[in-house]
Amino acid sequence: MKAITVLAPGGPETLVWGEAPDPRPAGGEVVVEVAATAVNRADLHQRRGRYPVPAGATPILGLECAGTVVEVAPGIQEVAVGDRVCALLDGGGYAERVAVPAGQLLPLPGGLDFAEAAALPEALCTVWLNLVTLGGLTAQQTVLVHGGASGIGVFAIQLIKALGAKPIVTVGSPRKAQRCRELGAVAVDYHREDFVSLVHEHTGGRGADLVLDCIGGPYLTRNPAALADGGRLVVIGLLGGGHADLDMTPMLRRRLTVTAGTLRARTREEKARIVEEVRANLWPLVEAGALRPVIDRQLPIAQAAEAHRVVEASEHVGKVVLLVRDPHPSPPPRRST
C-alpha cells in the first residue's frame, strides 16, 4: 500500500507519500480501506518527534479515518467485510489501509460521506471524555472552551449546546469569532478582550462551571479566576506550554478541581468503552444533525504537508481532512431475502 511517512523529525516538508507495508489484522482487529482521514495536533507533534508513539502502535500518522472494512480477524462477529465505518485509531490513518481494533469502530452515519465522517471519531471521543466523563457537564451549566475554532472546539460548542448548557469560547480572529457565534457560542477574541472578565460578564459574576483548555501556558494561571466556586478545569493540551505556578490557596478555598485528560495513551479496552459511550449517546445526535462536522478544507493525501502547514499556522476553522479515495460512498448493495 501507500502511506505518508516521516523522513526525519522536522517540518511539513518531511512528509512523503510512498510505499509502506500492508497491515495485517491481529486478534480482535479489522483492516479498513481508508477513504479519508483528518489532521490532528498530535500528528504535528509526532512529525516533529515530540509525541512518543504508544507501544505497539504503527508509526504512521493519523488518529481517525473513515472507509470500508476489507478484512476481519477470525472470531469477530459484529463487523463484516463491506461495512462502511469511521474509526478512532491508535495511528495509521495517513495510509490506504489501516488495522483497527473492532471496538474502536463506529458505523458511517446516515447522510454523511467518508470525508465528513473522518472528522468525527477523535474529536467526539475527546469532547465526550473530557466534557462529560471527566468534566461532569450537565444542563444549565456554563463552559469556557479555549481554542473554540479548533477541530475539538467546534464539536465542544455543539455538544455543550445539545446538552442544554452555555458555551463561551476564546478565538484568535474576527473570522473565527463569527463562525463560533454561528454555532451558538459567545466568542471572546483573546487579542482584544480578557476572557476572565467576559466570562463573569456573561454569567452575572458567577464564573464558568467548567473550563476545557487545550492551550495551557499562561492560561493555566488565569483559568481559576474564570471558574465559579466548585468549578472544574480540564486540561487536554499544552500549545502554550506546560509550566505554571498555581496559587493553591484560592483553589482550596473555592473548591476548584483540576484534571488532565488524554485519549491516545489509553488502553484499547478504555478506548472501546469511550467509543461505545459515544455511539450510544452522541451518534443519535449526529444522525439527527445536532452534531455536524465542520470542515475547513479537503486536500488529497499527497498534500499532507500543506494540510500540516494550515493547521500549524492555525488558519483553519474546524477540521482539515485528507482524501485517500473517493469520499462519496456508493449505496450499499441490497441484501438478498
C-alpha positions as CSV (number, residue, x, y, z in Angstrom):
1,M,0.0,0.0,0.0
2,K,0.9,3.7,0.0
3,A,1.2,5.8,3.1
4,I,2.6,9.1,4.4
5,T,6.0,8.5,6.0
6,V,8.1,11.0,8.1
7,L,11.6,11.1,6.6
8,A,13.0,12.6,9.8
9,P,11.6,14.7,12.6
10,G,11.0,18.2,11.4
11,G,8.7,20.4,9.4
12,P,5.9,19.6,7.0
13,E,8.4,19.0,4.2
14,T,9.4,15.8,5.8
15,L,6.1,14.1,4.9
16,V,6.3,11.9,1.9
17,W,3.6,9.8,0.1
18,G,5.2,6.4,-0.7
19,E,5.2,2.7,-0.3
20,A,4.6,1.1,3.1
21,P,3.9,-2.5,4.3
22,D,0.3,-3.6,4.2
23,P,-1.3,-4.0,7.6
24,R,-2.4,-7.4,8.8
25,P,-5.2,-7.7,11.4
26,A,-4.1,-9.1,14.8
27,G,-6.6,-10.8,17.1
28,G,-9.7,-8.6,17.6
29,E,-8.8,-6.3,14.6
30,V,-10.1,-5.5,11.2
31,V,-8.5,-3.8,8.2
32,V,-10.2,-0.7,6.8
33,E,-9.6,0.6,3.3
34,V,-9.2,4.3,4.1
35,A,-11.2,6.8,2.1
36,A,-10.4,9.9,4.3
37,T,-8.5,10.8,7.4
38,A,-8.2,14.1,9.4
39,V,-5.3,16.1,10.7
40,N,-4.9,16.5,14.5
41,R,-2.4,18.5,16.5
42,A,-1.0,15.2,17.8
43,D,0.1,14.4,14.2
44,L,2.1,17.7,14.1
45,H,3.8,16.9,17.4
46,Q,4.6,13.3,16.3
47,R,6.0,14.6,13.0
48,R,8.4,16.8,15.0
49,G,9.4,13.9,17.2
50,R,7.7,15.4,20.3
51,Y,4.9,12.8,20.7
52,P,6.0,9.3,21.6
53,V,4.0,6.6,19.7
54,P,2.3,4.3,22.2
55,A,3.8,0.8,22.5
56,G,2.6,-1.5,19.7
57,A,1.1,1.3,17.6
58,T,2.1,1.9,14.0
59,P,4.4,4.9,13.5
60,I,2.2,6.1,10.6
61,L,0.4,9.3,11.4
62,G,-3.4,9.6,11.7
63,L,-5.7,9.2,14.7
64,E,-9.0,8.8,12.9
65,C,-10.4,7.7,9.5
66,A,-13.4,6.6,7.5
67,G,-13.6,3.9,4.9
68,T,-14.7,0.3,4.2
69,V,-13.8,-2.9,6.1
70,V,-11.9,-5.2,3.8
71,E,-10.6,-7.9,6.2
72,V,-11.7,-9.2,9.5
73,A,-9.7,-11.3,12.0
74,P,-11.2,-14.7,13.0
75,G,-13.7,-14.6,15.8
76,I,-15.2,-11.1,15.2
77,Q,-18.9,-11.3,14.7
78,E,-20.1,-7.7,14.9
79,V,-18.2,-6.4,11.9
80,A,-18.3,-7.8,8.3
81,V,-16.3,-7.1,5.1
82,G,-18.0,-4.3,3.2
83,D,-19.2,-2.4,6.3
84,R,-18.7,1.3,6.0
85,V,-17.3,2.8,9.1
86,C,-15.3,5.5,10.8
87,A,-12.7,4.7,13.5
88,L,-10.7,6.0,16.4
89,L,-7.2,4.9,15.6
90,D,-4.0,4.2,17.6
91,G,-2.2,5.5,14.5
92,G,-2.1,4.7,10.8
93,G,-4.8,6.9,9.2
94,Y,-2.5,8.5,6.7
95,A,-2.5,5.4,4.6
96,E,-4.5,3.4,2.1
97,R,-5.2,0.7,4.7
98,V,-5.1,0.5,8.5
99,A,-5.6,-2.2,11.1
100,V,-8.2,-1.1,13.8
101,P,-9.4,-2.8,16.9
102,A,-13.0,-3.7,16.3
103,G,-14.1,-2.0,19.5
104,Q,-12.9,1.4,18.1
105,L,-15.2,1.3,15.0
106,L,-18.3,3.4,14.6
107,P,-20.9,3.0,11.8
108,L,-20.8,5.5,9.0
109,P,-23.6,8.0,10.0
110,G,-26.5,8.3,7.6
111,G,-26.3,11.4,5.4
112,L,-22.5,11.9,5.8
113,D,-19.8,11.0,3.2
114,F,-16.5,9.5,4.2
115,A,-14.7,12.9,4.3
116,E,-17.3,14.2,6.8
117,A,-17.3,11.0,8.9
118,A,-13.4,11.1,9.1
119,A,-13.7,14.3,11.1
120,L,-15.8,12.7,13.8
121,P,-14.1,10.0,15.9
122,E,-11.2,11.7,17.6
123,A,-13.0,14.9,18.3
124,L,-16.2,13.4,19.5
125,C,-14.4,10.9,21.7
126,T,-12.2,13.7,23.1
127,V,-15.1,16.1,23.9
128,W,-17.3,13.3,25.4
129,L,-14.4,12.0,27.6
130,N,-13.3,15.5,28.8
131,L,-16.6,17.4,29.0
132,V,-18.9,14.7,30.2
133,T,-17.0,11.9,31.8
134,L,-14.2,13.9,33.4
135,G,-15.8,17.3,33.5
136,G,-19.3,16.3,34.7
137,L,-21.1,18.6,32.2
138,T,-24.8,18.9,32.8
139,A,-27.6,21.1,31.5
140,Q,-27.8,24.8,32.6
141,Q,-24.0,25.0,33.2
142,T,-21.6,27.4,31.5
143,V,-18.5,26.1,29.8
144,L,-15.4,28.1,28.7
145,V,-13.6,26.4,25.8
146,H,-10.2,27.7,24.8
147,G,-9.5,27.2,21.1
148,G,-13.1,27.4,20.1
149,A,-12.5,27.3,16.4
150,S,-10.3,24.2,16.5
151,G,-11.4,20.7,15.5
152,I,-12.1,20.0,19.1
153,G,-13.6,23.4,19.8
154,V,-16.4,23.3,17.2
155,F,-17.6,20.0,18.4
156,A,-17.4,21.1,22.0
157,I,-19.7,24.1,21.2
158,Q,-22.2,21.8,19.6
159,L,-22.2,19.2,22.4
160,I,-22.5,21.9,25.1
161,K,-25.5,23.3,23.2
162,A,-27.0,19.9,22.7
163,L,-26.8,19.1,26.4
164,G,-28.6,22.4,27.3
165,A,-25.5,24.2,28.6
166,K,-24.0,27.5,27.5
167,P,-20.6,27.7,25.6
168,I,-18.2,30.6,25.8
169,V,-15.1,30.2,23.6
170,T,-11.8,32.0,23.1
171,V,-10.6,32.6,19.5
172,G,-7.8,34.5,17.7
173,S,-9.6,36.3,14.9
174,P,-12.9,38.0,13.9
175,R,-13.5,35.3,11.3
176,K,-13.2,32.6,13.9
177,A,-15.3,34.5,16.3
178,Q,-18.1,34.8,13.7
179,R,-18.0,31.1,12.9
180,C,-18.2,30.2,16.6
181,R,-21.1,32.6,17.1
182,E,-22.9,30.9,14.2
183,L,-22.5,27.6,16.0
184,G,-24.2,29.2,19.1
185,A,-21.2,30.2,21.3
186,V,-20.3,33.5,23.0
187,A,-16.9,34.3,21.4
188,V,-14.0,36.1,23.0
189,D,-11.2,37.4,20.8
190,Y,-8.2,36.9,23.1
191,H,-6.1,39.5,21.2
192,R,-8.5,42.3,22.2
193,E,-10.6,41.0,25.2
194,D,-9.9,39.5,28.6
195,F,-11.7,36.1,28.8
196,V,-12.0,36.2,32.6
197,S,-13.9,39.5,32.5
198,L,-16.1,38.3,29.7
199,V,-17.0,35.1,31.4
200,H,-18.0,36.9,34.5
201,E,-20.0,39.4,32.4
202,H,-21.9,36.6,30.7
203,T,-22.6,34.7,34.0
204,G,-23.7,37.6,36.2
205,G,-20.3,37.5,38.0
206,R,-20.6,33.8,38.9
207,G,-18.0,32.3,36.6
208,A,-17.9,29.2,34.5
209,D,-18.8,25.8,35.8
210,L,-16.2,24.1,33.6
211,V,-13.1,25.2,31.6
212,L,-11.8,23.0,28.7
213,D,-8.2,24.1,28.0
214,C,-6.1,22.9,25.1
215,I,-3.6,25.9,25.4
216,G,-2.0,25.7,28.9
217,G,0.9,28.1,29.4
218,P,-0.3,31.5,30.7
219,Y,-3.9,30.3,30.6
220,L,-3.2,27.9,33.4
221,T,-2.9,30.7,36.0
222,R,-5.8,32.6,34.6
223,N,-8.3,29.8,34.4
224,P,-9.1,29.6,38.1
225,A,-10.3,33.2,38.1
226,A,-12.8,32.4,35.4
227,L,-14.3,29.5,37.3
228,A,-17.3,29.6,39.6
229,D,-16.9,28.2,43.2
230,G,-16.7,24.4,42.9
231,G,-15.8,24.7,39.2
232,R,-13.7,22.2,37.2
233,L,-10.7,22.8,34.9
234,V,-9.9,20.0,32.4
235,V,-6.6,20.4,30.5
236,I,-6.3,18.5,27.2
237,G,-3.4,20.2,25.5
238,L,-0.4,22.5,26.1
239,L,0.0,24.5,22.9
240,G,1.2,27.5,25.0
241,G,3.4,25.5,27.3
242,G,3.1,23.1,30.3
243,H,4.6,25.1,33.2
244,A,2.7,27.5,35.5
245,D,2.8,28.5,39.2
246,L,-0.7,27.8,40.6
247,D,-1.7,29.5,43.9
248,M,-3.4,26.7,45.7
249,T,-4.9,28.9,48.4
250,P,-7.9,30.2,46.5
251,M,-8.3,26.8,44.8
252,L,-8.7,25.2,48.2
253,R,-10.9,27.9,49.5
254,R,-13.2,27.8,46.4
255,R,-13.1,24.0,46.0
256,L,-11.8,24.0,42.4
257,T,-10.8,20.8,40.6
258,V,-8.0,20.4,38.0
259,T,-8.0,17.3,35.8
260,A,-5.8,16.4,32.8
261,G,-7.1,14.1,30.2
262,T,-5.6,12.4,27.1
263,L,-7.0,9.9,24.7
264,R,-4.3,8.2,22.7
265,A,-2.3,6.7,25.6
266,R,-5.3,4.9,27.0
267,T,-5.7,1.1,26.7
268,R,-7.7,-0.4,23.9
269,E,-10.3,-1.5,26.5
270,E,-10.7,2.1,27.7
271,K,-10.9,3.4,24.1
272,A,-13.5,0.8,23.3
273,R,-15.6,1.9,26.3
274,I,-15.3,5.5,25.2
275,V,-16.3,4.7,21.6
276,E,-19.3,2.7,22.9
277,E,-20.4,5.6,25.0
278,V,-20.1,8.0,22.0
279,R,-22.1,5.6,19.9
280,A,-24.8,5.3,22.4
281,N,-25.0,9.0,23.5
282,L,-23.7,11.1,20.6
283,W,-24.4,9.0,17.4
284,P,-28.1,9.7,17.6
285,L,-27.3,13.5,17.7
286,V,-25.0,13.1,14.7
287,E,-27.8,11.2,12.8
288,A,-30.3,14.0,13.8
289,G,-27.9,16.7,12.6
290,A,-27.4,18.2,16.1
291,L,-23.7,17.4,15.9
292,R,-22.2,18.0,12.5
293,P,-18.6,18.1,11.2
294,V,-17.2,21.5,10.4
295,I,-14.6,21.0,7.7
296,D,-12.3,23.9,6.8
297,R,-10.9,22.2,3.7
298,Q,-10.3,18.9,2.0
299,L,-6.9,18.1,0.4
300,P,-5.6,14.9,-1.3
301,I,-3.4,12.8,0.9
302,A,-0.3,13.6,-1.2
303,Q,-0.7,17.2,0.0
304,A,-0.4,16.3,3.7
305,A,2.4,18.7,4.1
306,E,0.2,21.6,3.1
307,A,-2.5,20.4,5.4
308,H,0.0,20.4,8.3
309,R,1.1,23.9,7.4
310,V,-2.5,25.1,7.6
311,V,-3.1,23.5,11.0
312,E,0.3,24.6,12.3
313,A,-0.5,28.2,11.4
314,S,-4.0,28.0,12.9
315,E,-5.5,29.2,9.7
316,H,-8.4,26.7,9.9
317,V,-11.8,26.6,11.5
318,G,-12.8,23.0,12.3
319,K,-11.1,20.1,10.7
320,V,-8.7,19.7,7.8
321,V,-9.4,16.4,6.0
322,L,-7.1,14.4,3.8
323,L,-8.7,12.4,1.0
324,V,-7.2,9.0,0.2
325,R,-10.0,7.7,-2.1
326,D,-13.4,8.9,-3.4
327,P,-15.1,10.3,-0.3
328,H,-18.6,9.7,-1.6
329,P,-19.6,6.1,-1.0
330,S,-21.9,4.2,-3.4
331,P,-25.2,3.0,-1.9
332,P,-24.6,-0.4,-0.1
333,P,-25.7,-3.4,-2.1
334,R,-29.2,-4.8,-1.3
335,R,-29.2,-7.8,0.9
336,S,-30.9,-10.8,-0.6
337,T,-34.0,-12.0,1.1
